[in-house]
Amino acid sequence: MSVPSGGSPCLQMPRALLMVGILLTATVVNATPLVEVLEAARQHPSVRARQSQAQAAQLDVQAARQRYLGRGGLFADQTRYDDQRIVGVFYPGQPSPVRLDDNITRYGITYSVPIDMFGVIDAARSRALANQTGAQLLAQQEVLLRQHQALAAYVRQQASLAQQAALTVQRQRLQTTLTRIEQELALGRAAGVDLKLAQSNLARLQADEARLQGALGDARAEMMDASGQDYAVDAGMTPAPPWSASSPEQTLTVRLAQNRSDALQQAALEAQRGQRPAINVAADYLHNRGGGGDTPTWALGLRLALPLDASAHTRAQAEAARAVAAQDEAMASRQTAQRQFSALHAAYNSALADAQALVQEVAAHDADLRVEQEKWQLGAQTLENLLRQRRDLLDAQFRLADARARAVLAWSSAQVLVGVDPESYIAQLQLAMPHRSTPQQQAD
C-alpha cells in the first residue's frame, strides 16, 4: 500500500514535550473512541508479524557478530586401513615402541577463529544491520498503515452518519410536504403532478439512504479489519490536525528504499570479498586410540583456504548489479515522494478550503430554504423550486461531510508517508480534537 507524504508537528517536537502536552489535555480528551480504535489497530496480526520479523533481523545481527568468535565441534571417527599405521603422529624422540594399528579410533575437539583480513564478516554484519533497520522501518510502516486504515473507516462512518442525519431531516420535511399535498389533492386544491414530483423525490431519498447504509456497512467492515472490533464512533466529525512541512527526503518510503540499497551494497561487498582467501587460527585436541593404548595429540596453527568456485565471480557481479538497481530505485523514490507530498498537501488544503466554503454554503441554503418554505405555504412558490432548494441544501451538507473527511485522510496519508512515530500520530489527533468538559467543569 502506498500513500503520499506530509508533515507532522511531532517531527519537530521532542517526545517529552509532546507527552507533556498530552498529559495537560488528559482530563478533556482521555480515551476517546477514536483513540481506542487506533490503539487496537496497533495490535493487528500483520503488525505483530512485522514485529516478529524485526526481532528475527535483530537475531541475525547477533549471529553475524558472533562469527568473529569462530566455530568448532566435537567429533569422533573410526578408520580401518589396509595395513598398520602410526596411531597419532610421529615426531623425533617419540618414546618407543611406536603404536601401530590398522584400526584407529579418534575423538576430540576442533576450533577455529577467523581472521577477517578482507572484511567478509564485517560486510555480512553491516548487511545484517541494514536488514534490521529495514525490518524496523517496515514494522513502523505497518503500524501506521493500520492506524490509517482504522482512521479512514472511523471518519467515513462519521461522514456517513452526518449525511444520514441530514437525510433524515430532509425526509421528514418531504414526508410532511407529501402528506399536505395528498390532503390538498383530496380537496381538489393541488395538482397530481405535484404528488408525483414529491413521490419521486421521496424515492430518491430512499435510494440515498440505501447507499448510505451500504457505505456504513463497508466502513464498519473496514474498521473490523483494522482494529478487530466494531467500535461506536463519536458524533460530529474528527478535525484534521494542522499541516506541518516536512522534507520528502525524510519520508518513510525514501528511507526504506535507501535502506534496501545499503543492504544490497553490503551484500555485493560480501560476495566480492568472499572470493579472496580465508585465514583462520585453528586448534585441535585429539585422542587417538589403537595399538593397545591412547595417544593424545594437539595442534595450533594458521589455515589458509583459497576458494575455487567457478560461479562465485558471476554471483558477485549479480549482487553488484542489484545494488546499482537499488540505488536508482532510491533516487526514483525521492522524486516520487516529492510528487506525493505535493499532491497530498494540495489535497489537504483543497479539502479544508472546500469545508470552509461549504459551511457558509450550507448556512445560505438553509436560510434560503426557510424563505422558500414560507413562500410555498403561501402559494407564492412552486413545489419544484422548493424541492430543488431542499436538494441543494442536502447536496451541500453531503459535500461538507466529505470535505472534512478528505482533509483528515490527506493528513493521515502524509503521516504514513513521512513515517511519524505511531504514538505521535495518535497524539496529534488528540490535540486537534475539541476539548470536552468534565462533569465537574460542567457543574462549575
HELIX and SHEET records of a PDB file:
HELIX    1   1 PRO A    9  LEU A   11  5                                   3    
HELIX    2   2 ARG A   15  LEU A   24  1                                  10    
HELIX    3   3 ALA A   26  VAL A   29  1                                   4    
HELIX    4   4 PRO A   33  ALA A   41  1                                   9    
HELIX    5   5 PRO A   45  GLN A   66  1                                  22    
HELIX    6   6 ARG A   67  LEU A   69  5                                   3    
HELIX    7   7 VAL A  120  ALA A  186  1                                  67    
HELIX    8   8 GLY A  192  SER A  227  1                                  36    
HELIX    9   9 PRO A  248  GLN A  250  5                                   3    
HELIX   10  10 LEU A  252  ARG A  273  1                                  22    
HELIX   11  11 ALA A  312  GLN A  377  1                                  66    
HELIX   12  12 LEU A  383  VAL A  418  1                                  36    
HELIX   13  13 PRO A  422  ALA A  432  1                                  11    
HELIX   14  14 PRO A  439  ALA A  443  1                                   5    
SHEET    1   A 4 ARG A  71  ILE A  86  0                                        
SHEET    2   A 4 LEU A 100  ILE A 115 -1                                        
SHEET    3   A 4 ALA A 278  GLY A 290 -1                                        
SHEET    4   A 4 GLY A 293  ALA A 305 -1                                        
END                                                                             
